[in-house]
Amino acid sequence: MKRPGPLLTLLAGLLVGVFMLALNATTGTKSAASSSADTTKQSPSPTQTTPSPTPPSSPSPSRTPIPDAGYAGRTDDDSAAVALTLRDGRAVAYFCDGRAKESWLKGPVNDDGTMRLTAKDGSVLNGALKEGKRVRGTVEIDGGRYAFTADKTKKPSGLYRATTTVRGAEVDGGWIVLPDGRQVGVLTRDGRPSAAPEIDPETGAVTVDGQQLTARPAVP
């Protein structure tokens, strides 16, 4: 029996080598694909979160401001006069009987037009603005209680004041010019009250003890 020749042996070896290379290539591709698939499964794509919309804020309710204006009138018993000036949500008021009794009062005006004004002497004014046309209320002073109605004024009607020194005396005067033109006022010299001389309502000019002063509109 003849042995295979060297050429056949070499050819057989080449065929075995080619078969092994093909087998390794196929196995490597499958492993790589499997590894890629496993990585994809283990690393899911991140989920994007959509923020919830913020509801619009409700606007704050607007309030109708108290109008700046002046008011003047008489007490119900016609014994005294009351005048007020309202500005920027505050008020100054003056109670005066034209002889000796007087009081300056101040305080805030509420959104509904009500007010409680007080004075250093303990006097109190409680009032309410009625439809922007008048102030109705009471003044408590020196143990008495006076109801009043003060109608809206037009210049030169209104509330005036002058404070200065005349011939060494401290002078403090208050004047109420009523809508019908009448004037009620008290002039205090060094703490002693008396009826005030009339002012010129157009200019506020007034003469006190021979010296001319200027009374100006009183404001809060």
C-alpha positions in Angstrom: 0.0 0.0 0.0 1.3 3.4 -1.0 1.6 6.3 1.5 0.0 9.7 0.6 2.4 12.0 -1.1 3.7 15.2 0.6 1.5 17.3 -1.7 -1.7 15.7 -0.4 -0.6 16.0 3.2 0.1 19.8 2.7 -3.3 20.3 1.0 -5.1 18.6 3.8 -3.4 20.8 6.4 -4.4 23.9 4.4 -8.1 22.8 4.3 -8.1 22.3 8.1 -6.6 25.7 8.7 -9.1 27.5 6.5 -12.0 25.7 8.3 -10.7 26.8 11.7 -10.4 30.4 10.6 -13.9 30.5 9.3 -15.3 29.0 12.5 -13.5 31.5 14.7 -14.7 34.5 12.6 -18.3 33.3 12.9 -18.1 32.8 16.6 -16.5 36.3 17.2 -19.2 38.1 15.3 -22.0 36.4 17.2 -20.3 37.2 20.5 -19.9 40.9 19.6 -23.5 41.2 18.5 -24.7 39.5 21.6 -22.5 41.8 23.8 -23.9 44.9 22.0 -27.4 43.6 22.4 -26.8 43.1 26.2 -25.4 46.6 26.6 -28.4 48.1 24.8 -30.8 46.2 27.1 -28.9 47.3 30.2 -28.6 51.0 29.3 -32.1 52.3 28.5 -32.3 55.8 27.1 -33.1 58.5 29.7 -36.7 59.6 30.0 -37.2 63.4 29.5 -39.5 64.9 32.2 -41.8 67.7 31.0 -42.3 70.3 33.8 -45.9 71.0 34.8 -47.2 74.3 33.7 -47.4 77.0 36.4 -51.0 78.3 36.7 -51.3 82.1 36.1 -51.5 84.1 39.3 -54.7 85.9 40.0 -54.4 89.7 39.9 -54.9 91.5 43.1 -58.2 93.3 43.3 -57.8 97.0 42.8 -59.5 99.4 45.2 -61.0 102.8 44.5 -58.8 105.4 46.2 -60.4 108.0 48.5 -60.4 111.2 46.5 -58.5 114.3 47.8 -61.1 116.9 48.7 -62.3 119.4 51.4 -65.5 119.3 53.4 -67.1 121.9 55.6 -70.4 122.3 57.5 -72.2 123.0 60.8 -73.1 120.8 63.8 -76.7 119.7 64.0 -77.3 122.1 66.9 -75.7 125.0 64.9 -73.4 125.8 67.7 -70.1 125.1 65.9 -68.5 124.3 62.6 -66.5 121.4 61.4 -64.1 121.2 58.4 -62.0 118.4 57.0 -59.3 118.0 54.4 -58.7 114.5 52.9 -55.4 113.8 51.1 -53.5 110.6 50.2 -55.6 108.5 52.5 -55.3 110.8 55.5 -57.4 113.5 57.0 -57.1 116.6 59.1 -60.2 118.1 60.8 -61.0 121.3 62.8 -63.8 121.8 65.2 -64.5 125.4 66.1 -67.3 127.4 67.8 -65.9 130.8 66.8 -65.3 131.9 70.4 -63.0 129.7 72.5 -63.7 126.0 71.9 -61.6 124.4 69.2 -59.7 121.2 68.3 -57.4 120.0 65.5 -57.8 116.3 64.8 -55.9 113.9 62.5 -55.8 110.3 61.3 -56.2 107.8 58.5 -59.2 107.3 56.2 -60.2 103.7 55.7 -60.8 102.2 52.2 -64.6 102.3 52.9 -64.5 106.1 53.7 -64.8 105.7 57.4 -62.4 107.5 59.7 -61.5 108.0 63.4 -59.5 111.1 64.0 -58.0 112.1 67.3 -56.5 115.2 68.9 -53.8 115.8 71.6 -56.5 117.2 73.9 -58.4 113.9 73.8 -61.1 115.0 71.3 -62.3 112.3 68.8 -64.1 112.6 65.4 -65.9 109.6 64.0 -67.1 110.1 60.5 -67.9 108.4 57.2 -67.7 109.7 53.6 -71.1 109.5 51.9 -70.8 109.0 48.1 -67.9 111.4 48.0 -70.3 114.4 48.5 -70.3 114.9 52.3 -68.9 113.6 55.6 -71.4 112.7 58.3 -70.2 112.1 61.8 -69.7 113.2 65.4 -67.1 115.1 67.4 -66.6 114.4 71.1 -64.9 117.3 72.9 -64.9 118.6 76.5 -67.5 116.0 77.5 -69.9 117.0 74.8 -70.9 115.1 71.6 -71.8 117.0 68.5 -73.2 115.5 65.3 -72.3 117.3 62.1 -72.6 117.2 58.3 -69.8 118.7 56.2 -70.5 119.1 52.5 -67.8 119.0 49.8 -66.2 122.4 49.3 -65.0 124.4 46.3 -62.3 127.1 46.7 -62.2 129.5 48.4 -64.3 127.5 50.9 -62.4 125.1 53.1 -60.0 124.9 56.1 -57.2 127.3 56.7 -54.5 127.8 59.4 -51.8 130.2 60.3 -49.1 129.6 63.0 -46.4 132.2 63.7 -45.1 134.7 66.3 -46.5 138.2 66.6 -44.8 140.7 68.9 -43.3 137.9 71.0 -46.6 135.9 71.3 -47.1 132.5 69.8 -50.1 132.8 67.5 -52.1 129.9 66.2 -55.2 130.6 64.1 -57.8 128.3 62.5 -60.5 129.3 60.0 -63.4 127.5 58.4 -64.8 129.1 55.3 -68.2 127.6 54.8 -69.8 127.0 51.3 -72.1 130.0 51.8 -69.1 132.3 52.5 -69.5 132.6 56.3 -66.3 132.2 58.4 -65.8 130.6 61.8 -62.4 130.8 63.5 -60.5 130.9 66.7 -57.1 132.7 67.2 -55.0 131.6 70.1 -52.3 133.9 71.5 -50.0 132.2 74.0 -52.7 129.7 74.9 -55.5 132.3 75.2 -58.3 131.7 72.6 -60.6 134.4 71.1 -62.6 134.9 68.0 -60.4 135.1 64.9 -60.5 138.1 62.6 -61.7 137.3 59.1 -59.3 136.3 56.4 -59.4 137.1 52.7 -60.4 133.7 51.3 -58.9 134.4 47.9 -55.4 135.1 49.3 -55.5 134.0 52.9 -54.4 137.4 54.1 -55.3 138.4 57.7 -54.1 141.2 60.0 -53.3 140.2 63.6 -52.3 142.9 66.1 -51.3 145.2 63.3 -49.2 142.5 61.5 -50.3 140.9 58.3 -50.2 137.1 58.2 -51.2 134.5 55.6 -53.5 131.7 56.4 -52.9 128.7 54.2 -55.0 125.6 53.4 -54.6 123.0 56.1 -53.4 119.6 54.9 -52.8 116.3 56.8 
